[in-house]
């Protein structure tokens, strides 16, 4: 597993329909090594901190392997690394392999997988079409959010090394499916709520669903 591209961006105002939207989804690849802090990468910020950023969403990765799918799915679009607003475009780090709570070393930093990305309308702003939100969810190609366990420097071609795998074995894709496919896998939900690094929002959501299913 390795880093293919490191992408950062600051909030900008763009026209979307009849609105002016403030967004930081437009990320640009950089070549030099940069610092990964507890809340974000050096030179990167989130526009709306009510839904983006924070401890559990400090860095967002997206598999380079998914770009081939999207280029076939949506052809009339110019793709580049960072298109999905990801900080790290990766190779080998995919949603059905990574567990919530898995810990990785990237460069001199250490990160922990926390959750999948649930897209908001900012992804529609990036693609210039609202149907991308539905298609993104249905694809189960969510990408992965991480929290920072140890600050450090990262860069292109850094290896992504698994340090520790969470014992509950609940993958990023499992969480997506609990959200999109009815969420009636009670055994999976019970395992998921035991994961220490699952954010409280997800834990509370799953606990409520379990209560309703009793």
C-alpha contacts under 8 A as a table, 3 or more apart, distances in Angstrom:
res1	aa1	res2	aa2	distance
1	X	90	X	7.32
1	X	91	X	5.42
1	X	92	X	4.64
1	X	93	X	6.12
1	X	159	X	5.92
1	X	160	X	5.09
1	X	161	X	7.00
2	X	90	X	5.82
2	X	91	X	5.36
2	X	92	X	6.97
2	X	93	X	7.87
2	X	157	X	5.87
2	X	158	X	5.59
2	X	159	X	4.31
2	X	160	X	4.96
3	X	6	X	7.28
3	X	88	X	6.51
3	X	89	X	6.13
3	X	90	X	4.60
3	X	91	X	6.40
3	X	155	X	7.30
3	X	156	X	5.41
3	X	157	X	4.99
3	X	158	X	5.40
3	X	159	X	6.48
3	X	160	X	6.96
4	X	64	X	7.50
4	X	88	X	7.36
4	X	89	X	5.37
4	X	90	X	5.12
4	X	91	X	6.50
4	X	156	X	5.71
4	X	157	X	5.86
5	X	29	X	6.16
5	X	30	X	7.46
5	X	81	X	6.58
5	X	82	X	7.85
5	X	88	X	5.79
5	X	89	X	4.97
5	X	90	X	7.00
5	X	155	X	7.77
5	X	156	X	5.36
5	X	157	X	7.69
6	X	29	X	5.46
6	X	30	X	5.89
6	X	31	X	7.43
6	X	82	X	7.97
6	X	87	X	5.65
6	X	88	X	4.85
6	X	89	X	6.52
6	X	155	X	6.43
6	X	156	X	6.08
7	X	27	X	5.35
7	X	28	X	4.96
7	X	29	X	4.19
7	X	30	X	6.00
7	X	81	X	7.50
7	X	82	X	5.74
7	X	86	X	6.69
7	X	87	X	4.58
7	X	88	X	6.14
7	X	89	X	7.75
8	X	27	X	4.83
8	X	28	X	5.47
8	X	29	X	6.64
8	X	30	X	7.43
8	X	41	X	7.31
8	X	42	X	7.94
8	X	43	X	6.16
8	X	44	X	4.86
8	X	45	X	7.92
8	X	87	X	5.89
9	X	24	X	5.92
9	X	25	X	7.29
9	X	26	X	6.12
9	X	27	X	4.54
9	X	28	X	6.19
9	X	43	X	6.65
9	X	44	X	4.93
9	X	45	X	6.58
10	X	24	X	5.29
10	X	26	X	7.94
10	X	27	X	7.88
10	X	43	X	7.17
10	X	44	X	5.55
10	X	45	X	5.26
10	X	46	X	7.07
10	X	47	X	7.75
11	X	22	X	6.22
11	X	23	X	4.96
11	X	24	X	4.06
11	X	25	X	7.73
11	X	45	X	6.75
11	X	46	X	6.56
11	X	47	X	5.28
12	X	22	X	5.51
12	X	23	X	5.53
12	X	24	X	6.20
13	X	20	X	6.24
13	X	21	X	5.37
13	X	22	X	4.42
13	X	23	X	6.38
14	X	20	X	5.53
14	X	21	X	5.32
14	X	22	X	6.56
14	X	23	X	7.57
15	X	18	X	7.12
15	X	19	X	5.86
15	X	20	X	4.63
15	X	21	X	6.22
16	X	19	X	5.28
16	X	20	X	6.11
16	X	21	X	6.63
16	X	125	X	6.18
16	X	128	X	7.43
22	X	47	X	6.32
23	X	26	X	7.50
23	X	46	X	7.42
23	X	47	X	5.18
23	X	48	X	7.54
23	X	122	X	6.84
24	X	27	X	7.14
24	X	45	X	6.83
24	X	46	X	5.63
24	X	47	X	5.52
24	X	85	X	7.71
25	X	83	X	7.99
25	X	84	X	7.22
25	X	85	X	4.54
25	X	122	X	6.85
25	X	123	X	7.33
25	X	126	X	6.86
26	X	82	X	7.38
26	X	83	X	7.04
26	X	85	X	6.04
26	X	126	X	7.08
27	X	82	X	5.28
27	X	83	X	6.98
27	X	85	X	5.72
27	X	86	X	7.24
27	X	87	X	7.39
28	X	81	X	7.65
28	X	82	X	6.30
29	X	81	X	6.69
29	X	82	X	6.79
31	X	155	X	7.31
31	X	156	X	6.71
32	X	155	X	6.53
32	X	156	X	7.82
33	X	153	X	6.34
33	X	154	X	5.51
33	X	155	X	4.45
33	X	156	X	7.43
34	X	41	X	7.25
34	X	42	X	6.02
34	X	153	X	5.35
34	X	154	X	5.70
34	X	155	X	6.54
35	X	41	X	6.04
35	X	42	X	5.34
35	X	151	X	7.40
35	X	152	X	5.65
35	X	153	X	4.38
35	X	154	X	6.43
36	X	40	X	6.21
36	X	41	X	4.51
36	X	42	X	6.22
36	X	109	X	7.01
36	X	148	X	7.89
36	X	151	X	5.53
36	X	152	X	5.42
36	X	153	X	5.79
36	X	154	X	6.83
37	X	40	X	5.34
37	X	41	X	5.78
37	X	42	X	7.15
37	X	148	X	7.14
37	X	151	X	5.19
37	X	152	X	7.13
38	X	55	X	6.61
38	X	58	X	6.52
38	X	147	X	7.24
38	X	148	X	5.27
38	X	149	X	7.66
38	X	150	X	7.70
38	X	151	X	6.38
39	X	53	X	6.78
39	X	54	X	5.73
39	X	55	X	5.64
39	X	57	X	7.60
39	X	58	X	4.62
39	X	59	X	7.73
39	X	147	X	7.89
39	X	148	X	7.57
40	X	44	X	6.37
40	X	45	X	6.77
40	X	53	X	7.40
40	X	58	X	4.80
40	X	59	X	5.99
41	X	44	X	5.32
41	X	45	X	7.74
41	X	58	X	7.76
41	X	59	X	7.18
41	X	87	X	7.86
46	X	49	X	6.28
46	X	52	X	6.19
46	X	53	X	6.06
47	X	52	X	7.57
48	X	51	X	6.12
48	X	52	X	5.85
49	X	52	X	4.88
49	X	53	X	5.73
49	X	54	X	7.15
52	X	57	X	6.80
53	X	56	X	7.31
53	X	57	X	4.77
53	X	58	X	5.46
53	X	59	X	7.84
54	X	57	X	5.32
54	X	58	X	5.78
55	X	58	X	5.50
55	X	147	X	5.65
55	X	148	X	7.42
56	X	114	X	6.23
56	X	115	X	7.98
56	X	145	X	7.13
56	X	146	X	6.12
56	X	147	X	4.69
56	X	199	X	6.82
57	X	60	X	6.82
57	X	114	X	7.70
57	X	145	X	5.32
57	X	146	X	5.67
57	X	147	X	5.90
58	X	145	X	7.19
58	X	146	X	6.01
58	X	147	X	5.27
58	X	148	X	6.69
59	X	86	X	7.84
59	X	87	X	6.15
59	X	88	X	7.70
59	X	145	X	5.85
59	X	146	X	5.35
59	X	147	X	6.72
59	X	148	X	7.86
60	X	85	X	7.84
60	X	86	X	5.10
60	X	87	X	5.32
60	X	88	X	6.41
60	X	143	X	7.16
60	X	144	X	5.77
60	X	145	X	4.57
60	X	146	X	6.35
61	X	86	X	5.16
61	X	87	X	5.82
61	X	88	X	4.53
61	X	89	X	5.76
61	X	90	X	6.71
61	X	143	X	5.70
61	X	144	X	5.25
61	X	145	X	6.42
61	X	146	X	8.00
62	X	66	X	7.87
62	X	84	X	7.44
62	X	86	X	5.73
62	X	87	X	7.96
62	X	88	X	6.37
62	X	89	X	5.09
62	X	90	X	6.14
62	X	94	X	7.98
62	X	142	X	7.64
62	X	143	X	4.48
62	X	144	X	6.50
63	X	66	X	5.71
63	X	67	X	7.70
63	X	89	X	5.72
63	X	90	X	4.82
63	X	91	X	5.84
63	X	92	X	7.19
63	X	93	X	6.25
63	X	94	X	6.03
63	X	143	X	6.64
64	X	67	X	5.63
64	X	81	X	7.92
64	X	89	X	5.69
64	X	90	X	5.48
64	X	91	X	5.76
65	X	68	X	6.33
65	X	69	X	7.80
65	X	91	X	6.80
65	X	92	X	7.94
66	X	69	X	5.30
66	X	70	X	6.50
66	X	141	X	7.04
67	X	70	X	5.12
67	X	71	X	6.07
68	X	71	X	5.26
68	X	72	X	6.59
69	X	72	X	5.40
69	X	73	X	6.11
70	X	73	X	4.67
70	X	74	X	5.69
70	X	75	X	7.66
71	X	74	X	5.51
71	X	75	X	5.30
71	X	77	X	7.82
71	X	79	X	7.73
72	X	75	X	5.70
74	X	77	X	6.60
77	X	127	X	7.53
79	X	83	X	6.12
80	X	83	X	5.64
81	X	89	X	6.48
82	X	85	X	5.21
82	X	86	X	5.14
82	X	87	X	6.74
82	X	88	X	7.56
82	X	89	X	6.77
83	X	86	X	7.17
83	X	126	X	7.65
84	X	123	X	7.10
84	X	126	X	7.82
86	X	89	X	6.47
90	X	93	X	6.16
91	X	94	X	7.92
93	X	97	X	7.19
93	X	98	X	6.86
94	X	97	X	5.65
94	X	98	X	6.27
94	X	143	X	7.42
95	X	98	X	5.48
95	X	99	X	7.89
95	X	141	X	7.20
95	X	142	X	7.34
95	X	143	X	6.59
95	X	144	X	6.97
95	X	171	X	6.57
95	X	172	X	4.97
95	X	173	X	5.14
96	X	99	X	7.84
96	X	171	X	5.74
96	X	172	X	6.32
96	X	173	X	5.25
96	X	174	X	7.50
97	X	171	X	6.43
97	X	172	X	7.83
98	X	102	X	6.67
98	X	113	X	7.49
98	X	171	X	5.45
98	X	172	X	6.15
99	X	102	X	5.39
99	X	113	X	6.95
99	X	165	X	7.10
99	X	166	X	6.46
99	X	169	X	5.72
99	X	170	X	5.17
99	X	171	X	3.88
99	X	172	X	5.77
100	X	112	X	7.80
100	X	113	X	5.19
100	X	114	X	5.20
100	X	115	X	6.36
100	X	166	X	6.96
100	X	169	X	7.59
100	X	170	X	5.97
100	X	171	X	5.78
100	X	172	X	6.07
100	X	195	X	7.09
100	X	197	X	6.77
100	X	198	X	6.46
101	X	112	X	5.75
101	X	113	X	5.26
101	X	114	X	6.08
101	X	165	X	7.05
101	X	166	X	5.21
101	X	195	X	6.68
101	X	196	X	7.04
101	X	197	X	5.15
101	X	198	X	7.03
102	X	112	X	5.60
102	X	113	X	5.54
102	X	162	X	7.34
102	X	163	X	7.72
102	X	164	X	5.76
102	X	165	X	4.56
102	X	166	X	5.15
103	X	110	X	7.02
103	X	111	X	5.72
103	X	112	X	4.41
103	X	113	X	6.61
103	X	162	X	6.07
103	X	163	X	5.44
103	X	164	X	5.10
103	X	165	X	6.49
103	X	166	X	7.95
104	X	110	X	5.57
104	X	111	X	5.33
104	X	112	X	6.29
104	X	160	X	6.43
104	X	161	X	5.32
104	X	162	X	4.49
104	X	163	X	5.17
104	X	164	X	7.09
105	X	108	X	6.90
105	X	109	X	5.80
105	X	110	X	4.45
105	X	111	X	6.46
105	X	159	X	7.89
105	X	160	X	5.78
105	X	161	X	5.08
105	X	162	X	6.53
105	X	163	X	6.59
106	X	109	X	5.32
106	X	110	X	6.08
106	X	111	X	7.55
106	X	154	X	6.29
106	X	158	X	6.25
106	X	159	X	6.09
106	X	160	X	4.94
106	X	161	X	6.64
107	X	152	X	7.14
107	X	153	X	5.94
107	X	154	X	4.77
107	X	155	X	7.01
107	X	158	X	5.66
107	X	159	X	6.93
107	X	160	X	7.71
108	X	151	X	7.52
108	X	152	X	4.76
108	X	153	X	5.43
108	X	154	X	6.67
109	X	148	X	7.62
109	X	149	X	7.66
109	X	150	X	5.28
109	X	151	X	5.04
109	X	152	X	4.07
109	X	153	X	6.08
109	X	154	X	6.92
110	X	148	X	6.15
110	X	149	X	5.27
110	X	150	X	4.80
110	X	151	X	6.80
110	X	152	X	7.55
111	X	146	X	5.96
111	X	147	X	5.62
111	X	148	X	4.49
111	X	149	X	5.12
111	X	150	X	6.81
112	X	146	X	5.21
112	X	147	X	5.33
112	X	148	X	6.41
112	X	149	X	6.56
112	X	197	X	7.76
113	X	144	X	6.77
113	X	145	X	5.99
113	X	146	X	4.44
113	X	147	X	6.62
113	X	197	X	7.74
114	X	144	X	7.54
114	X	145	X	5.76
114	X	146	X	5.32
114	X	147	X	6.63
114	X	197	X	5.89
114	X	198	X	5.51
114	X	199	X	6.68
115	X	144	X	6.12
115	X	145	X	5.38
115	X	146	X	7.28
115	X	172	X	6.19
115	X	175	X	7.55
115	X	198	X	6.84
115	X	199	X	7.49
116	X	142	X	5.61
116	X	143	X	5.95
116	X	144	X	4.91
116	X	145	X	5.95
116	X	172	X	5.66
116	X	173	X	7.46
116	X	175	X	7.17
116	X	176	X	6.65
117	X	142	X	5.24
117	X	143	X	6.03
117	X	144	X	6.30
117	X	145	X	6.64
118	X	137	X	7.43
118	X	142	X	7.05
119	X	122	X	7.61
119	X	123	X	6.44
119	X	133	X	6.12
119	X	136	X	7.52
119	X	137	X	7.55
120	X	123	X	6.15
120	X	124	X	7.65
120	X	133	X	7.04
121	X	124	X	4.98
121	X	125	X	6.41
121	X	130	X	7.28
121	X	133	X	7.09
122	X	125	X	4.82
122	X	126	X	6.32
123	X	126	X	5.01
123	X	127	X	6.35
123	X	132	X	7.17
123	X	133	X	6.82
124	X	127	X	5.16
124	X	128	X	5.48
124	X	129	X	5.09
124	X	130	X	4.89
124	X	131	X	7.36
124	X	132	X	5.97
124	X	133	X	6.49
125	X	128	X	5.00
125	X	129	X	6.91
125	X	130	X	7.84
127	X	132	X	7.22
129	X	132	X	6.18
130	X	133	X	6.21
131	X	134	X	5.52
131	X	135	X	6.28
132	X	135	X	4.96
132	X	136	X	5.70
133	X	136	X	5.16
133	X	137	X	6.36
134	X	137	X	5.27
134	X	138	X	6.14
135	X	138	X	5.08
135	X	139	X	6.00
136	X	139	X	5.26
136	X	140	X	6.80
136	X	141	X	6.64
136	X	142	X	7.08
137	X	140	X	5.52
137	X	141	X	7.25
137	X	142	X	7.04
137	X	180	X	7.50
138	X	180	X	7.75
139	X	142	X	7.84
140	X	173	X	6.65
140	X	176	X	6.64
140	X	177	X	7.65
141	X	173	X	7.99
142	X	173	X	7.74
142	X	176	X	7.62
144	X	172	X	7.06
148	X	151	X	6.42
154	X	158	X	6.81
155	X	158	X	5.79
162	X	165	X	7.16
165	X	169	X	7.88
166	X	169	X	5.99
166	X	195	X	7.69
168	X	191	X	5.97
168	X	192	X	7.17
168	X	194	X	7.41
168	X	195	X	6.57
170	X	174	X	6.11
170	X	175	X	7.37
170	X	188	X	7.33
170	X	191	X	7.07
170	X	192	X	6.05
171	X	174	X	5.01
171	X	175	X	6.68
172	X	175	X	5.38
172	X	176	X	6.57
173	X	176	X	4.96
173	X	177	X	6.22
174	X	177	X	5.17
174	X	178	X	6.27
174	X	188	X	7.88
175	X	178	X	5.07
175	X	179	X	6.45
175	X	192	X	7.98
176	X	179	X	5.20
176	X	180	X	6.16
177	X	180	X	5.02
177	X	181	X	5.19
177	X	182	X	7.73
177	X	183	X	6.78
178	X	181	X	5.92
178	X	182	X	6.40
178	X	183	X	3.94
178	X	184	X	7.22
178	X	185	X	7.26
178	X	189	X	7.66
179	X	182	X	6.59
179	X	183	X	5.80
180	X	183	X	7.03
183	X	186	X	7.75
183	X	209	X	7.87
185	X	188	X	5.40
185	X	189	X	6.30
186	X	189	X	4.91
186	X	190	X	6.03
186	X	210	X	6.74
187	X	190	X	5.22
187	X	191	X	6.39
188	X	191	X	5.16
188	X	192	X	6.08
189	X	192	X	4.93
189	X	193	X	6.30
189	X	206	X	6.24
189	X	207	X	7.87
189	X	210	X	7.43
190	X	193	X	5.54
190	X	194	X	6.80
191	X	194	X	5.39
191	X	195	X	7.03
192	X	195	X	5.47
192	X	198	X	7.49
192	X	203	X	7.56
193	X	196	X	7.84
193	X	198	X	7.21
193	X	203	X	5.30
193	X	206	X	7.06
193	X	207	X	7.27
195	X	198	X	5.53
198	X	202	X	6.69
198	X	203	X	6.53
199	X	202	X	5.62
199	X	203	X	6.36
200	X	203	X	4.88
200	X	204	X	5.91
201	X	204	X	5.34
201	X	205	X	6.19
202	X	205	X	5.04
202	X	206	X	6.20
203	X	206	X	5.27
203	X	207	X	6.09
204	X	207	X	5.05
204	X	208	X	6.12
205	X	208	X	5.28
205	X	209	X	6.41
206	X	209	X	5.05
206	X	210	X	6.19
207	X	210	X	5.04
207	X	211	X	6.19
208	X	211	X	5.10
208	X	212	X	6.35
209	X	212	X	5.17
209	X	213	X	6.29
210	X	213	X	5.08
210	X	214	X	6.48
211	X	214	X	5.44
